[in-house]
Amino acid sequence: MSGMGLIRYTTKKDIEKLYGRSNVEIQSIERMELHTKYNTCLSEWIIEVKKSE
């Protein structure tokens, strides 16, 4: 997990709540999963936002 930034357990609902309070509009939310050879799964959210005017 080195170099991956902050680690947080977050649901899609949580993301909508977090970004819904700011001055941005969510354009898309996707989840990417990486399955390793050690039978672990790493997931990360990809969030595209547009600054509200």
N, CA, C and O of each residue as an XYZ file, in Angstrom:
212
protein
N       0.816     -1.197      0.000
C       0.000      0.000      0.000
C       0.861      1.264      0.000
O       0.344      2.381      0.035
N       2.147      1.076     -0.038
C       3.041      2.216     -0.046
C       2.811      3.089     -1.274
O       2.680      2.582     -2.388
N       2.765      4.388     -1.070
C       2.595      5.316     -2.178
C       1.166      5.451     -2.673
O       0.929      6.093     -3.697
N       0.209      4.862     -1.972
C      -1.183      4.894     -2.419
C      -1.999      6.009     -1.770
O      -3.189      6.136     -2.057
N      -1.400      6.807     -0.917
C      -2.150      7.883     -0.264
C      -2.875      7.379      0.967
O      -2.518      6.347      1.535
N      -3.895      8.115      1.373
C      -4.660      7.754      2.561
C      -5.463      6.483      2.324
O      -5.984      6.260      1.232
N      -5.556      5.660      3.348
C      -6.338      4.433      3.273
C      -7.573      4.619      4.137
O      -7.483      5.023      5.297
N      -8.722      4.320      3.557
C      -9.979      4.518      4.271
C     -10.969      3.478      3.758
O     -10.978      3.162      2.568
N     -11.784      2.957      4.633
C     -12.840      2.037      4.242
C     -14.091      2.867      4.007
O     -14.687      3.387      4.951
N     -14.485      2.990      2.754
C     -15.559      3.899      2.380
C     -16.529      3.212      1.436
O     -16.120      2.492      0.525
N     -17.806      3.437      1.657
C     -18.831      2.933      0.752
C     -19.179      4.015     -0.266
O     -18.802      5.175     -0.105
N     -19.895      3.630     -1.304
C     -20.322      4.606     -2.316
C     -21.229      5.666     -1.677
O     -21.162      6.843     -2.031
N     -22.067      5.243     -0.745
C     -22.940      6.185     -0.035
C     -22.125      7.222      0.735
O     -22.464      8.405      0.753
N     -21.040      6.760      1.374
C     -20.161      7.670      2.115
C     -19.536      8.708      1.192
O     -19.432      9.882      1.545
N     -19.121      8.268      0.008
C     -18.512      9.188     -0.954
C     -19.514     10.258     -1.366
O     -19.175     11.439     -1.432
N     -20.738      9.847     -1.642
C     -21.781     10.803     -2.025
C     -22.044     11.807     -0.910
O     -22.276     12.987     -1.175
N     -22.010     11.344      0.330
C     -22.193     12.254      1.469
C     -21.027     13.230      1.594
O     -21.234     14.427      1.791
N     -19.802     12.718      1.480
C     -18.610     13.560      1.623
C     -18.539     14.642      0.553
O     -18.270     15.805      0.856
N     -18.778     14.263     -0.687
C     -18.666     15.221     -1.782
C     -19.935     16.045     -1.969
O     -19.894     17.103     -2.598
N     -21.046     15.584     -1.441
C     -22.301     16.317     -1.560
C     -22.305     17.616     -0.765
O     -23.090     18.519     -1.053
N     -21.442     17.711      0.222
C     -21.381     18.902      1.087
C     -20.455     19.981      0.553
O     -20.477     21.108      1.047
N     -19.649     19.664     -0.433
C     -18.659     20.624     -0.910
C     -19.168     21.354     -2.146
O     -20.311     21.175     -2.565
N     -18.308     22.171     -2.712
C     -18.696     22.967     -3.877
C     -18.317     22.263     -5.184
O     -17.905     22.914     -6.144
N     -18.459     20.923     -5.221
C     -18.179     20.150     -6.420
C     -19.387     19.295     -6.783
O     -20.214     18.966     -5.933
N     -19.470     18.948     -8.049
C     -20.531     18.082     -8.549
C     -19.882     16.768     -8.994
O     -18.940     16.779     -9.786
N     -20.376     15.654     -8.493
C     -19.819     14.357     -8.854
C     -20.203     14.038    -10.297
O     -21.385     14.025    -10.641
N     -19.206     13.782    -11.135
C     -19.433     13.409    -12.531
C     -19.546     11.893    -12.676
O     -20.415     11.400    -13.396
N     -18.673     11.156    -11.995
C     -18.740      9.690    -12.034
C     -18.003      9.109    -10.836
O     -17.074      9.703    -10.289
N     -18.462      7.916    -10.453
C     -17.825      7.157     -9.381
C     -17.663      5.726     -9.890
O     -18.633      5.093    -10.306
N     -16.428      5.225     -9.852
C     -16.148      3.854    -10.273
C     -15.287      3.189     -9.214
O     -14.569      3.853     -8.466
N     -15.372      1.882     -9.163
C     -14.516      1.143     -8.243
C     -13.637      0.190     -9.040
O     -14.127     -0.581     -9.865
N     -12.348      0.251     -8.788
C     -11.393     -0.607     -9.463
C     -10.909     -1.667     -8.478
O     -10.622     -1.358     -7.321
N     -10.818     -2.912     -8.932
C     -10.339     -3.990     -8.073
C      -9.107     -4.642     -8.688
O      -9.043     -4.868     -9.896
N      -8.139     -4.936     -7.838
C      -6.924     -5.621     -8.252
C      -6.830     -6.903     -7.438
O      -6.778     -6.863     -6.209
N      -6.808     -8.027     -8.118
C      -6.687     -9.327     -7.446
C      -5.239     -9.785     -7.551
O      -4.691     -9.901     -8.647
N      -4.635    -10.041     -6.413
C      -3.220    -10.408     -6.390
C      -3.056    -11.927     -6.417
O      -4.016    -12.679     -6.249
N      -1.837    -12.346     -6.627
C      -1.553    -13.787     -6.665
C      -1.649    -14.427     -5.282
O      -1.599    -15.651     -5.164
N      -1.784    -13.616     -4.244
C      -1.908    -14.124     -2.877
C      -3.354    -14.174     -2.408
O      -3.618    -14.194     -1.205
N      -4.296    -14.194     -3.356
C      -5.732    -14.277     -3.073
C      -6.247    -13.109     -2.237
O      -7.155    -13.275     -1.423
N      -5.681    -11.958     -2.436
C      -6.207    -10.754     -1.800
C      -6.764     -9.845     -2.879
O      -6.384     -9.931     -4.047
N      -7.657     -8.988     -2.475
C      -8.275     -8.049     -3.412
C      -8.080     -6.636     -2.875
O      -8.434     -6.345     -1.733
N      -7.519     -5.767     -3.699
C      -7.359     -4.360     -3.349
C      -8.365     -3.569     -4.177
O      -8.423     -3.721     -5.397
N      -9.145     -2.738     -3.528
C     -10.143     -1.926     -4.225
C      -9.846     -0.463     -4.003
O      -9.386     -0.063     -2.933
N     -10.114      0.335     -5.028
C      -9.992      1.781     -4.854
C     -11.079      2.465     -5.666
O     -11.502      1.977     -6.713
N     -11.516      3.604     -5.157
C     -12.535      4.398     -5.824
C     -11.871      5.399     -6.757
O     -10.850      6.001     -6.423
N     -12.466      5.565     -7.927
C     -12.053      6.599     -8.862
C     -13.219      7.568     -8.950
O     -14.306      7.210     -9.405
N     -12.985      8.795     -8.512
C     -14.055      9.792     -8.408
C     -13.708     10.979     -9.298
O     -12.655     11.597     -9.141
N     -14.595     11.290    -10.228
C     -14.420     12.465    -11.081
C     -15.422     13.510    -10.635
O     -16.619     13.242    -10.537
N     -14.915     14.710    -10.364
C     -15.795     15.786     -9.922
C     -15.576     17.033    -10.782
O     -14.536     17.201    -11.418
N     -16.569     17.880    -10.777
C     -16.495     19.163    -11.483
C     -16.798     20.245    -10.464
O     -17.759     20.150     -9.701
N     -15.972     21.267    -10.463
C     -16.150     22.370     -9.521
C     -17.441     23.119     -9.856
O     -17.659     23.514    -11.002
N     -18.283     23.310     -8.859
C     -19.529     24.061     -9.037
C     -19.239     25.539     -9.135
O     -18.287     26.041     -8.537
N     -20.057     26.222     -9.886
C     -19.853     27.672    -10.035
C     -20.805     28.458     -9.186
O     -20.768     29.688     -9.194
